[in-house]
Amino acid sequence: MPAFVRRSIVAACGLLIALSTFAAPATPVAPAASTAGNVVVVLNSRDATITLLDQSTYKEINTFPVGKEPHHLMPTPDNKSLIVAAATGNSLLFLDPTNGQIQSQVKDIVDPYQIGFSPNQKWFIANGLRLDRIDIYGYDGKNLKLAKRLPLPSMPSHMAFTADSSLAFISLQGSDELAAVDLATQKVKWTMPIGKQPAGVYMTPDNKYLLVGVMGSDYVAVVDWRTQKIVKKIKTGDGAHNFRPQGDNRHIFVSNRVSGTINVLDLNTLESVGSIAVPGGPDCMEITADGKTMWVTQRWVKKVSVVDLETRKVIKSIPVGRSPHGIYFSNRAPEL
């Protein structure tokens, strides 16, 4: 499965959108970054800003304003742009992924929270967390066309797809459920109880199980999506939230926002094989291409921590804005 399948992409709410024709904005404007390809992009959701950090020196390059509540970000499949979604700002910002420079801005996008691109690149889904709906778009390789606006139970959050792109799975934080959406018919195929406040969803590389972070508890639910049954609960820390594969096709990290820890899960045994202390509400994670360090946003303490993955210790904490959420850099490990 291509790496970009496990990431997200944002779709605008117009009926037809050409990805290559966004006009450059007058504002905001970000000054030039110091080191191309070595820039860390951090979304400060409460401040409605982006902070750029130098990956080598750990120093701030710049902080500049964006739309309200920027939560998630992703590179486009061609890696030529980095999309930042401002949920309550109803806008998208396109950055150069190597240096953080603004390329373009699109306004009047309704609630772009978490978003997903199907493995066959035929579908985009935008989860409207505050609107209790998902928007399904068709994609022809260039344009996005709205196919269906589908109401769902409370607070659709994260998502994953089957390898054949037939189903999308959506965690529903408000109703404590997991939903399966048939992409051919754009209808809900089933819902199942999953646990209190489910968040991150990840399909195992063998397409056999879904992993769901149960944020209102202390475990990751292992779901046989074909039978709609929870077959195992992997104990983690309180507030199991988000996932980031290590890039070795074997291990995946899960952040535990309440306990201030990150668990290392073995995808072959579906067991926790270690834990890393990262206090302050660890959330999104990014891993350097050499696999040596992981960068983690800490939602409650206005910091980003850098973890040495060999020693599993925090080696640096860097101040950023309020409630830092998404994080990205271009020299990153694969998402498998």
N, C-alpha and C positions, 0 to 999 in steps of 0.2 A: 504494500500500500504506500503511495507517495507520501512524503513527510507533510506536505501542505494539507493533506486530507485531515490530519489531526489538529489542524489549526482552525482559525475562524476567519471569515470574511464578511464584511458588512455590505448590505444591500440597501440602496436608497428606496424611498417609497413612491417614486414616480413609476409610471407604467413601463417606461423603456429608458434605460440608462446606458450610455456608451462609456466604458471604463477609460477609454483613451482620450476623452474630450472634455475633461474637467478644466475649467478656467482657473488661472492663478489668482489667488485672493489678494486684496489690498492689505488686509490684516488677518491674523497676526503675522509678525515677521520675526524670525529667529536669526540672530547673528551667526556668522560662520563658526562651525565647530572646529576644534583644534586638530583632531586626528581622525581623518576619514577611515572608516572601518573599525574604529576602536571606541565608538561612542555607545554608551548605555542610555536607552530611552526609558524614563520612568514616568508613569502617569500618576499625578497627585489628584485623586478624585474629589476631595473636599475643597481644594484650592482652585480647581479648574485650571490647572497648569501642567506643563510638561517640564521636567528637569532632565538635562543632558549631563551625563557624567563621563569623565575620562576613565576608561577601563584600566589603564596602566597606573595612573597616579591617584585614582579614587577621588579626584577633585571635580567640583562642579564647573561645567563649561558655561551653562546658561540655564535660566528658567524663564518660560514665556507662557502667556495665557492661551487657553483654548476654550471650547464650549464646556458647559457645566457637566460635572460628573463623568470625566473620561475614565472608563473602567477597563476596557479591553482593547487590544491592538494585535495586529498580525501583518506579516508581509504578504503581498500579492503573490500568486503562484509563480510569476516570472521573477520575483524578488527585486523588482525595480522600484517598488513603493512599499511603505509601511503605513497601514491604515489605522488611525486612531478614532475610536467611536466615542462620542460624547453623548451619553444617554439622555439626560434631561436637557442638554444643550441642543438636542435634535440636529446634530451635524457630524460630518466626517472630516477629518484632516488627513491629508496624504503627505508623508515625509519621505525624504531620501533615507533609506534604511542604513546607509553607511555613515552618514554624518548628521542626521537629524534635521536637515534643512527642509523647510516647508516647500512642497511642490504645488499643492492645490487645496482648496477647501470647498466642501459641498454643504449647503445649508438646507433647512426644511426637511430633514430626515427624522422620522418619528421614532423615538426611543430605541436607538441602536445599542442594545446592551450586549448580550452574548450572541455569537453568530457562527455559522458553520457552512462548510463547502463540502458537498458530497464527493465520494471517491471518484465517480465517473465525470465529475465537473459539470453535471447537467443541472444541479440544483444548488441554490443558496437558501439558507434559512436565517432569518433575523428574529431572535427572541425578544419580545417586548415585555420585560419583567414587570414594569409598573402598569402595563395595559392588559395583562393576562391574555396574550395572544402570541402567535408566531406568524410571520410573513414568509411565504414560500415563493421563491423566484425561479424561473427557468433561466438557463444560461447557455448561450450559443458559442462561447469562446471569446466574446467581446461585449455583448449586451446582456443586461438583466431585465427580465420582464416579469411583472407581478403575476403569479399564477393563482395564489390563494391566500387570503387572510383568515387564519384559522383560530377561533377562540379556544383557550385551554384553561383548565383549573388554575388556581392562584399561583402567580409568580413563576412562569417558565424561566429557567435559569441557564444551565449548561446543556451541552448536547454531544452526541456521538452518532456514528453511522455504521450500518453493516457494510462489509467489504463490497457487496454488489450494489450498494446504493439504493436498495429497496426500502429500507426503513431508517428513520431518524428517531433517536431516543432523546427525550427531553426531561430533565429533572424539574419537578414542580415544588419549589420551596414552601409555598403557602399551603398546599394541600397534602404534603408529605408523600408524594407519589412519583412514579416514573411512567412516562407516556411513550408509546410507540406510534409513530406517524407513518402511514403508507405514502410514499412519495409519488407513486403512480396515480393514486386517487386523491391525494391531498386530504385524507381523512384519518382520524384517530383510529388506530387498529385495536389498541387496548391500553388500559392503565392498570397499575398495580401499586399497592402500598409498599414503600421502600424504607421508611424510617423518618425521623423528625428532621425537617429542613435539609433535604438532599441538595447537593451542590454539584461538584465536579463529576463528569461522566467520561469514562475511558473504555474503548473497546480493546480487548487483548489482541495481540498481533495474530493469533490463530483464529480470530473471529468467533471464539467460543463463548466468552464471558464478557459481561459488562462489569466494570468496577465503578461504584458510586460512592462518593464521599458523603457520609451522613453527618452533616454539620451540627445537628442538634444532639449528637451523641459522640461516641468514641470508637467508631469502626468504619471500615469500608465494606459495603455490601457487595458480594460476588453474585451476580445474577446470571442464571441460565435464561437468556432472553427468548429462547425457543419454547421453553415450558413455562416461562413467567414465574420462576421460583428463585428465591434467595437460597443458594446452596452453601454459602459460607459467610461468616462475618470475620473479617480480619481486624483484630483489635489494634487501635492506634492510640493517639492522644485525643483529648476532647476537642471537638470542633473540626473533625476531618473535612477538608474543604476542597482542595484543588490538586491536580496531578501534573507532573512533568517527568517524562521518560528520561532515563540517564543517557540514552544514545547507544547502549550496548546490546539492545534487543533482549535484555534480560531483567533489568531492574527499572523500577519506577518510584518516584518520590511522591508522597502525599503530605501536604501541609496541614497542620492542626492548629487552627487559629486560637482556640481557647487555652490549650495547654502550652502553647509556645514551643512546639516541637515539629520536626519533620521525620516521618517514618520512611524507611527504605523497604520496598516490597519486592520480593522475588516473583517474577511473573510465571516461572515454571512451577514453583511449589505453592504459590499464593499464600505466602507467609511473610510476616515482618522479619527482616534480618538486621535491623538496626534502627537507631534513632539519633537525631541531631537536635541539640537545644538551640532554638532561635526564638528568644522571647519577644513579646510585643505584637502578637497577631500575625505570624507568617502567612503569606497568601500566595502570590504568584512567584514562580521560580524560572530562572534561565540558567543555562549551563554553557560554559565556554567550549569551543570546538575541540580543545585538547582533553576535555573531560576532567580537568583538574579542579575547577572551582565552580560553585553555584552562587548566583546572586538571588537574593530573596527580598521581596518587599514586606515591610512590617507595618500593618495598617494602623496600629494603635500608638506607635511611638515616633512617627514621622522619620523613619530611617529605612535604609537598605543595608542588608548585611551580606558580606562575602564569606562563603564557607569553603574551607579546604576539604575536598571530598576524600582525600586520603586519611586525614586525621579526624574528619567529621567535626571540626571545630570552626567557630566564627573567627576570622582573622582580621576583619575590618568592619566597622559600622559607619555609615555615611549619612549625614542629615539630608533630608529632602523635604517635600511639602507635606501637607496634611493628608492622611489616609492614602498612602501610596498603594497602587493596585497593580496594573499591568506593567511588565518590564520586558525589554527586548534589546538584543544586540545582534549584529549581522554575523559575527564570527561565532556561531552557536553550534552546539551538538545537534545531531539529527533527532527527530521526535519519534524514535523507535527504540 
